[in-house]
């Protein structure tokens, strides 16, 4: 028996899924972030160099677990809040878009019945709206996360904690410091929009092919298959925006404003390594993103139908 409104179930399921996924995949996120930052500092280094450096720092200063999970707290807050917001806002956006473009009497049918009539373009619009709002609200968290995860636990300019990072950013950069990298973040919303458009379109086509007219839980195998296909396409399509965002939010961007303007940064990376420089760390991101999204959506779909 389900309790709560569809919107409440989306938020709770999203928060839970985001929390579990972040804990499971944080070390891969750490490797991905440091690889992205190498695009401007030392593009010749790769995956093995990043992993070797993490292991070296762990041996010198702390345990491997502590080093591999550096920044887990802020990452946990950021991802759980972001997923909860995103799923809640996506549900709200779909309902709103449906009423505006298809039928004002949406409340007479179930969310599943309304969603099945929307199609890829309206899914894309709903996901873009919810993604833009989520990016704007959570950007300060990602700035702190990038600074913490880009340094080892004993680096000279490290932040000792999330609160330490917040205070130092405010003291040295003011409120604007919390919104560094917002432009590529907003454009990066396209990744989530493409993903949700593909995922919902494939899901409803799957149900339609089996003549299923009432919502039911996807099996874990079907969920993993749809998620993997959708995520691979969406991540690859807009990955350069993620790379640019990470570099704009890094320590190096502070005090190097001229070099870290958006188009100057694009030009610098392209001059060094061409187009492939904008995709540095893509494989690590896919290795992290596909399993993590599969975990997220398996938990999300299962929990949403239990609540």
ZABA-208800 format. One record per residue (C-alpha): residue number from 1; residue in three letters; z, y, x. Coordinates in steps of 0.1 Angstrom, whole numbers. Layout:
# residues N
@seq NUM, type ALA, up Z, north Y, east X;
...
//
This chain:
# residues 307
@seq 1, type UNK, up 0, north 0, east 0;
@seq 2, type UNK, up -10, north 34, east 14;
@seq 3, type UNK, up 14, north 63, east 15;
@seq 4, type UNK, up 6, north 100, east 20;
@seq 5, type UNK, up -26, north 119, east 15;
@seq 6, type UNK, up -58, north 111, east 34;
@seq 7, type UNK, up -53, north 142, east 55;
@seq 8, type UNK, up -17, north 131, east 64;
@seq 9, type UNK, up -28, north 96, east 73;
@seq 10, type UNK, up -56, north 110, east 95;
@seq 11, type UNK, up -31, north 132, east 114;
@seq 12, type UNK, up -5, north 105, east 119;
@seq 13, type UNK, up -31, north 79, east 130;
@seq 14, type UNK, up -47, north 104, east 153;
@seq 15, type UNK, up -14, north 113, east 170;
@seq 16, type UNK, up -4, north 77, east 175;
@seq 17, type UNK, up -38, north 66, east 188;
@seq 18, type UNK, up -40, north 96, east 212;
@seq 19, type UNK, up -5, north 88, east 226;
@seq 20, type UNK, up -11, north 51, east 233;
@seq 21, type UNK, up -46, north 58, east 248;
@seq 22, type UNK, up -33, north 85, east 271;
@seq 23, type UNK, up -6, north 63, east 286;
@seq 24, type UNK, up -31, north 34, east 291;
@seq 25, type UNK, up -58, north 54, east 308;
@seq 26, type UNK, up -41, north 82, east 326;
@seq 27, type UNK, up -48, north 69, east 362;
@seq 28, type UNK, up -85, north 68, east 354;
@seq 29, type UNK, up -83, north 104, east 340;
@seq 30, type UNK, up -67, north 115, east 373;
@seq 31, type UNK, up -95, north 100, east 393;
@seq 32, type UNK, up -121, north 116, east 370;
@seq 33, type UNK, up -106, north 150, east 373;
@seq 34, type UNK, up -103, north 150, east 411;
@seq 35, type UNK, up -139, north 138, east 413;
@seq 36, type UNK, up -150, north 167, east 391;
@seq 37, type UNK, up -133, north 192, east 414;
@seq 38, type UNK, up -150, north 178, east 445;
@seq 39, type UNK, up -183, north 191, east 431;
@seq 40, type UNK, up -174, north 225, east 444;
@seq 41, type UNK, up -152, north 217, east 474;
@seq 42, type UNK, up -166, north 185, east 491;
@seq 43, type UNK, up -194, north 169, east 472;
@seq 44, type UNK, up -200, north 143, east 499;
@seq 45, type UNK, up -167, north 125, east 490;
@seq 46, type UNK, up -167, north 99, east 462;
@seq 47, type UNK, up -147, north 74, east 442;
@seq 48, type UNK, up -133, north 55, east 471;
@seq 49, type UNK, up -122, north 87, east 489;
@seq 50, type UNK, up -103, north 99, east 458;
@seq 51, type UNK, up -86, north 66, east 453;
@seq 52, type UNK, up -78, north 63, east 490;
@seq 53, type UNK, up -62, north 97, east 490;
@seq 54, type UNK, up -40, north 89, east 460;
@seq 55, type UNK, up -28, north 57, east 476;
@seq 56, type UNK, up -22, north 76, east 509;
@seq 57, type UNK, up -1, north 102, east 491;
@seq 58, type UNK, up 18, north 75, east 473;
@seq 59, type UNK, up 27, north 57, east 505;
@seq 60, type UNK, up 38, north 90, east 522;
@seq 61, type UNK, up 58, north 107, east 495;
@seq 62, type UNK, up 64, north 85, east 464;
@seq 63, type UNK, up 57, north 54, east 445;
@seq 64, type UNK, up 21, north 45, east 434;
@seq 65, type UNK, up 32, north 47, east 398;
@seq 66, type UNK, up 45, north 82, east 402;
@seq 67, type UNK, up 14, north 94, east 420;
@seq 68, type UNK, up -10, north 76, east 397;
@seq 69, type UNK, up 7, north 90, east 366;
@seq 70, type UNK, up 11, north 126, east 379;
@seq 71, type UNK, up 7, north 150, east 350;
@seq 72, type UNK, up 13, north 123, east 324;
@seq 73, type UNK, up 37, north 145, east 304;
@seq 74, type UNK, up 13, north 174, east 298;
@seq 75, type UNK, up -17, north 150, east 294;
@seq 76, type UNK, up 3, north 131, east 267;
@seq 77, type UNK, up 12, north 163, east 249;
@seq 78, type UNK, up -24, north 176, east 251;
@seq 79, type UNK, up -41, north 144, east 240;
@seq 80, type UNK, up -18, north 134, east 212;
@seq 81, type UNK, up -18, north 170, east 198;
@seq 82, type UNK, up -56, north 173, east 203;
@seq 83, type UNK, up -63, north 139, east 186;
@seq 84, type UNK, up -39, north 147, east 157;
@seq 85, type UNK, up -54, north 181, east 152;
@seq 86, type UNK, up -90, north 168, east 156;
@seq 87, type UNK, up -87, north 140, east 131;
@seq 88, type UNK, up -68, north 162, east 106;
@seq 89, type UNK, up -93, north 191, east 109;
@seq 90, type UNK, up -123, north 167, east 108;
@seq 91, type UNK, up -111, north 153, east 75;
@seq 92, type UNK, up -105, north 188, east 62;
@seq 93, type UNK, up -139, north 199, east 75;
@seq 94, type UNK, up -158, north 170, east 59;
@seq 95, type UNK, up -141, north 176, east 26;
@seq 96, type UNK, up -150, north 214, east 28;
@seq 97, type UNK, up -186, north 208, east 39;
@seq 98, type UNK, up -191, north 182, east 12;
@seq 99, type UNK, up -179, north 206, east -15;
@seq 100, type UNK, up -200, north 235, east -2;
@seq 101, type UNK, up -233, north 216, east 4;
@seq 102, type UNK, up -233, north 186, east -19;
@seq 103, type UNK, up -209, north 187, east -48;
@seq 104, type UNK, up -180, north 209, east -58;
@seq 105, type UNK, up -163, north 181, east -77;
@seq 106, type UNK, up -155, north 161, east -45;
@seq 107, type UNK, up -120, north 154, east -58;
@seq 108, type UNK, up -134, north 130, east -85;
@seq 109, type UNK, up -144, north 105, east -59;
@seq 110, type UNK, up -128, north 89, east -28;
@seq 111, type UNK, up -132, north 103, east 7;
@seq 112, type UNK, up -152, north 72, east 16;
@seq 113, type UNK, up -177, north 77, east -13;
@seq 114, type UNK, up -181, north 114, east -4;
@seq 115, type UNK, up -186, north 106, east 33;
@seq 116, type UNK, up -212, north 80, east 26;
@seq 117, type UNK, up -234, north 107, east 10;
@seq 118, type UNK, up -232, north 133, east 39;
@seq 119, type UNK, up -255, north 121, east 66;
@seq 120, type UNK, up -257, north 129, east 104;
@seq 121, type UNK, up -263, north 167, east 101;
@seq 122, type UNK, up -232, north 173, east 79;
@seq 123, type UNK, up -211, north 150, east 101;
@seq 124, type UNK, up -223, north 170, east 131;
@seq 125, type UNK, up -213, north 203, east 114;
@seq 126, type UNK, up -179, north 190, east 104;
@seq 127, type UNK, up -171, north 176, east 138;
@seq 128, type UNK, up -183, north 208, east 155;
@seq 129, type UNK, up -160, north 230, east 134;
@seq 130, type UNK, up -130, north 208, east 139;
@seq 131, type UNK, up -138, north 205, east 176;
@seq 132, type UNK, up -141, north 242, east 182;
@seq 133, type UNK, up -108, north 249, east 165;
@seq 134, type UNK, up -91, north 221, east 185;
@seq 135, type UNK, up -106, north 234, east 218;
@seq 136, type UNK, up -93, north 269, east 211;
@seq 137, type UNK, up -58, north 259, east 202;
@seq 138, type UNK, up -53, north 233, east 230;
@seq 139, type UNK, up -70, north 251, east 259;
@seq 140, type UNK, up -37, north 263, east 275;
@seq 141, type UNK, up -26, north 227, east 277;
@seq 142, type UNK, up -57, north 217, east 296;
@seq 143, type UNK, up -54, north 245, east 321;
@seq 144, type UNK, up -18, north 233, east 330;
@seq 145, type UNK, up -30, north 197, east 330;
@seq 146, type UNK, up -59, north 205, east 354;
@seq 147, type UNK, up -36, north 223, east 379;
@seq 148, type UNK, up -9, north 196, east 379;
@seq 149, type UNK, up -33, north 166, east 381;
@seq 150, type UNK, up -54, north 182, east 408;
@seq 151, type UNK, up -25, north 182, east 433;
@seq 152, type UNK, up -2, north 154, east 447;
@seq 153, type UNK, up 35, north 154, east 439;
@seq 154, type UNK, up 43, north 171, east 472;
@seq 155, type UNK, up 14, north 196, east 476;
@seq 156, type UNK, up 24, north 230, east 487;
@seq 157, type UNK, up 10, north 249, east 457;
@seq 158, type UNK, up 18, north 222, east 431;
@seq 159, type UNK, up 35, north 229, east 398;
@seq 160, type UNK, up 69, north 211, east 396;
@seq 161, type UNK, up 67, north 206, east 359;
@seq 162, type UNK, up 47, north 217, east 328;
@seq 163, type UNK, up 72, north 245, east 322;
@seq 164, type UNK, up 69, north 256, east 358;
@seq 165, type UNK, up 31, north 257, east 354;
@seq 166, type UNK, up 33, north 277, east 322;
@seq 167, type UNK, up 56, north 303, east 338;
@seq 168, type UNK, up 36, north 306, east 370;
@seq 169, type UNK, up 3, north 310, east 352;
@seq 170, type UNK, up 18, north 337, east 330;
@seq 171, type UNK, up 33, north 355, east 359;
@seq 172, type UNK, up 2, north 355, east 382;
@seq 173, type UNK, up -27, north 355, east 357;
@seq 174, type UNK, up -13, north 367, east 324;
@seq 175, type UNK, up -22, north 353, east 290;
@seq 176, type UNK, up -59, north 352, east 299;
@seq 177, type UNK, up -51, north 326, east 325;
@seq 178, type UNK, up -44, north 301, east 297;
@seq 179, type UNK, up -79, north 304, east 284;
@seq 180, type UNK, up -98, north 298, east 316;
@seq 181, type UNK, up -127, north 275, east 310;
@seq 182, type UNK, up -128, north 281, east 273;
@seq 183, type UNK, up -165, north 288, east 272;
@seq 184, type UNK, up -176, north 254, east 285;
@seq 185, type UNK, up -148, north 239, east 264;
@seq 186, type UNK, up -163, north 254, east 232;
@seq 187, type UNK, up -198, north 242, east 242;
@seq 188, type UNK, up -183, north 209, east 252;
@seq 189, type UNK, up -173, north 205, east 215;
@seq 190, type UNK, up -209, north 191, east 212;
@seq 191, type UNK, up -197, north 159, east 228;
@seq 192, type UNK, up -172, north 153, east 200;
@seq 193, type UNK, up -197, north 164, east 174;
@seq 194, type UNK, up -224, north 141, east 187;
@seq 195, type UNK, up -198, north 112, east 190;
@seq 196, type UNK, up -184, north 116, east 154;
@seq 197, type UNK, up -219, north 121, east 140;
@seq 198, type UNK, up -231, north 89, east 156;
@seq 199, type UNK, up -199, north 70, east 148;
@seq 200, type UNK, up -197, north 79, east 111;
@seq 201, type UNK, up -235, north 75, east 106;
@seq 202, type UNK, up -234, north 40, east 122;
@seq 203, type UNK, up -203, north 30, east 103;
@seq 204, type UNK, up -217, north 40, east 69;
@seq 205, type UNK, up -250, north 24, east 77;
@seq 206, type UNK, up -231, north -8, east 86;
@seq 207, type UNK, up -213, north -7, east 53;
@seq 208, type UNK, up -244, north 1, east 33;
@seq 209, type UNK, up -263, north -29, east 50;
@seq 210, type UNK, up -236, north -52, east 36;
@seq 211, type UNK, up -236, north -34, east 2;
@seq 212, type UNK, up -200, north -23, east 7;
@seq 213, type UNK, up -192, north 6, east -17;
@seq 214, type UNK, up -154, north 9, east -12;
@seq 215, type UNK, up -137, north 18, east 20;
@seq 216, type UNK, up -124, north -11, east 41;
@seq 217, type UNK, up -111, north -15, east 76;
@seq 218, type UNK, up -137, north -22, east 103;
@seq 219, type UNK, up -131, north -53, east 123;
@seq 220, type UNK, up -120, north -47, east 159;
@seq 221, type UNK, up -153, north -61, east 173;
@seq 222, type UNK, up -174, north -39, east 150;
@seq 223, type UNK, up -153, north -9, east 159;
@seq 224, type UNK, up -156, north -15, east 196;
@seq 225, type UNK, up -194, north -19, east 193;
@seq 226, type UNK, up -199, north 13, east 173;
@seq 227, type UNK, up -175, north 32, east 195;
@seq 228, type UNK, up -191, north 22, east 228;
@seq 229, type UNK, up -226, north 30, east 216;
@seq 230, type UNK, up -215, north 64, east 202;
@seq 231, type UNK, up -194, north 73, east 232;
@seq 232, type UNK, up -219, north 65, east 259;
@seq 233, type UNK, up -245, north 87, east 243;
@seq 234, type UNK, up -222, north 117, east 236;
@seq 235, type UNK, up -204, north 117, east 270;
@seq 236, type UNK, up -236, north 115, east 290;
@seq 237, type UNK, up -252, north 143, east 269;
@seq 238, type UNK, up -227, north 170, east 277;
@seq 239, type UNK, up -208, north 158, east 308;
@seq 240, type UNK, up -218, north 188, east 330;
@seq 241, type UNK, up -198, north 210, east 306;
@seq 242, type UNK, up -166, north 189, east 313;
@seq 243, type UNK, up -172, north 192, east 350;
@seq 244, type UNK, up -176, north 230, east 348;
@seq 245, type UNK, up -145, north 234, east 326;
@seq 246, type UNK, up -124, north 215, east 351;
@seq 247, type UNK, up -136, north 236, east 380;
@seq 248, type UNK, up -131, north 269, east 361;
@seq 249, type UNK, up -95, north 258, east 353;
@seq 250, type UNK, up -86, north 248, east 389;
@seq 251, type UNK, up -64, north 265, east 415;
@seq 252, type UNK, up -96, north 274, east 434;
@seq 253, type UNK, up -108, north 295, east 405;
@seq 254, type UNK, up -78, north 319, east 409;
@seq 255, type UNK, up -87, north 346, east 434;
@seq 256, type UNK, up -123, north 335, east 437;
@seq 257, type UNK, up -136, north 351, east 405;
@seq 258, type UNK, up -171, north 359, east 418;
@seq 259, type UNK, up -177, north 323, east 429;
@seq 260, type UNK, up -162, north 308, east 398;
@seq 261, type UNK, up -181, north 327, east 371;
@seq 262, type UNK, up -198, north 302, east 349;
@seq 263, type UNK, up -234, north 308, east 360;
@seq 264, type UNK, up -225, north 313, east 397;
@seq 265, type UNK, up -207, north 280, east 396;
@seq 266, type UNK, up -237, north 262, east 381;
@seq 267, type UNK, up -259, north 278, east 407;
@seq 268, type UNK, up -236, north 268, east 436;
@seq 269, type UNK, up -234, north 231, east 424;
@seq 270, type UNK, up -271, north 229, east 418;
@seq 271, type UNK, up -280, north 244, east 452;
@seq 272, type UNK, up -257, north 219, east 470;
@seq 273, type UNK, up -266, north 186, east 451;
@seq 274, type UNK, up -292, north 194, east 425;
@seq 275, type UNK, up -288, north 181, east 389;
@seq 276, type UNK, up -268, north 150, east 401;
@seq 277, type UNK, up -241, north 174, east 413;
@seq 278, type UNK, up -234, north 183, east 377;
@seq 279, type UNK, up -229, north 147, east 369;
@seq 280, type UNK, up -204, north 139, east 397;
@seq 281, type UNK, up -177, north 116, east 383;
@seq 282, type UNK, up -198, north 105, east 353;
@seq 283, type UNK, up -194, north 68, east 360;
@seq 284, type UNK, up -156, north 72, east 363;
@seq 285, type UNK, up -156, north 92, east 331;
@seq 286, type UNK, up -175, north 65, east 313;
@seq 287, type UNK, up -152, north 38, east 327;
@seq 288, type UNK, up -123, north 58, east 314;
@seq 289, type UNK, up -138, north 72, east 282;
@seq 290, type UNK, up -154, north 41, east 266;
@seq 291, type UNK, up -123, north 18, east 268;
@seq 292, type UNK, up -99, north 47, east 259;
@seq 293, type UNK, up -120, north 57, east 229;
@seq 294, type UNK, up -122, north 20, east 218;
@seq 295, type UNK, up -84, north 18, east 221;
@seq 296, type UNK, up -80, north 51, east 202;
@seq 297, type UNK, up -103, north 41, east 173;
@seq 298, type UNK, up -90, north 5, east 170;
@seq 299, type UNK, up -55, north 19, east 167;
@seq 300, type UNK, up -67, north 48, east 145;
@seq 301, type UNK, up -86, north 25, east 120;
@seq 302, type UNK, up -59, north -1, east 118;
@seq 303, type UNK, up -31, north 24, east 114;
@seq 304, type UNK, up -49, north 45, east 89;
@seq 305, type UNK, up -53, north 15, east 66;
@seq 306, type UNK, up -17, north 5, east 71;
@seq 307, type UNK, up -1, north 39, east 62;
//
